[in-house]
Amino acid sequence: MRALTFKRYGKAPEIGFADVPRPTLKADEILVQVHAVGLNPIDNMIPTGMFKPVLHFQLPATLGSDLAGIVTEVGRHVTRFKPGDAVFASIFDLGTGSLAEFAVVPESAAAPKPSNLDFIQAASIPMVGLTSWQVLKERLKLRAGQKIFIPAGSGGIGTFAIQLAKHLGATVGTTTSTGNVQLVSGLGADEIVDYKKQDFDKVLQGYDTVLGTIRGDAIEKSLGILKPGAKIVSIVGPLDTAFARARHLNFVLKFVFGLMSRRIKLLARKRDISYLFHFVRPDGAQLNEIRLLLEAELIRPVIDKVFPFDQAKEALAYLAQGRSRGKLVIQLK
């Protein structure tokens, strides 16, 4: 089968199309004929080797994490799906990729495709949906009446997280460029800062939580808009010791990640604020809960561009520019 792979880590990962064997199933897995793949920034980061100590691939490895498609075969222990079912899933952090004609998905990672979405729309959801769900509901325990800051509101995470936060009853602040103010307003954002005109930490105040989505000094700057007792959960780093312990990493990595997060944790502690790093995990049960919100039209997918499979490398290059409004999707079928 045809797949988009990378051969090595580093500045020259040799990303390109290759003919690879169709994957074989374990007892608890399903084989999916992939119709569409949603792209995420991590797809560009993995080949650089940035996450090599954490994410393990056998090279050459297939790129991609999110998918939507049709089940063609099921393992002998699978009970929730049968051939012909339409599903969507994230296989991030499972040692395999989705940018291929067929993909193996653990039964526990898959959910029925939302009935009101096509495959392209469904493929745009899994990682941003699961990340938003796990951060807002599990880590932040966001409640009605709280204020949450979700920067980069027009991006893939931002467009989903704003909608989920509003569904949970929160007040949402965000940043975006002038041309995207109407988009994020339409998604439900209450306080919108045009970052080309103002600094968000000079405008916003009294927030209870932050979903960290921007690298650089944005996490430190967000401390200034938070109340004492508030929480920051970052999905972009710095990584911390708790993350290393949760993944049973060695002492050296625990020490390194502790150093990486030392400054932000000290600054946060001085203001009685807690800092956590979150790494999304596949979860079919949560994806099914998200499916119900999509079918009820309480959340809608936001898609910038759709690329054919042949232009997957061009799509990754476009993603790397960081200018997309919502998600980029690769169409295979």
C-alpha positions, 0 to 999 in steps of 0.5 A: 500500500502507499504511505507517506513516510520518513526515513530518519530523524533530523534536518533531512528526514527524507519524507516521501511516498513509499510502498509499504506492507499492508498492516496485520491485525492483533486481536483487539485491532481494526483495519481501516481503509483511510478516506481522510487524514487530519494534520496536526503540528506534531506531524511536522515535529516528529521527523525532526527528532524533537520527541524521539525520547518520548515517541517510538517509531520503527523507521522508516515510519508512516506519518499522520495521527488522525483518520476517518475511514471504513473498517475492512477487517476486525481482530477476533476480540473486537466487538464494537465494530464490523467491516463496513462501519465508518469510524474516526480515530487518533492513533497518535503515540501508538507507534504507527501512522495514518497517512496511508491507504490502510491503518491499524487502529486499536478498538479502544481508540476508535469511535463511530464517525459522526453521522452528520459529518463527511470523512473530511470533516470527521478526520479534522476532529480527533487530536484537537477534540481529544486534547481540548476534552482532556485539558478542559474536562480532566486537567482544568475541570472547567466549570460554568462561570469560570474564565479561560484564556485560549490563545491562537483562537483561529488555529486547530486547537483554538477553534475546537477548544473555544466551542467546547469551553462555551458548551461547558459554560465558561467565558473565553478570552483569545488572541487572533489576527485582525482577519480572524476576529469574526471567525473566533467571535462566531465560535463563541469567544467573549474577549478577543485581543488582536495580537497585531494591535495589543498585548493580551496581558495588558488587556485581559485580567481575572482569568481562572485557567489557561490552555497553553497553545503557543510556544515562546514567552506566551506562557509566562505572560499569561501568568499576569492575567490569572487569579491566585489559585489558577491553573495553566495546562500547556500542550506545547511545553515546557515538559515537566517531571510529572510527564516523565514519571507518567511515561516511566522515563529514565532518571536523566529525562526526568532531570532534564524535563525538570530543568526545562519547566523549573522557571515557569513553575517557580514563577507560577508558584510565586503567584499561587498558580499551578503549571502542568504539561499535557500530552494527548492520548487516544481514547475512543470513549472520549471521542464518542462523547465528542461525536455526540456533541458534533451530531447535536451541532453543539460543536462544528469542525473548522477546516481551512484547506483540503489537499489530495493525497499526492500533495501531502508534503505540500500540506505539511509545508503549509501547516508549518507556516502556522497560518491555517484557519482551523484544520488542514485535511488530506483526502485519500478517497 
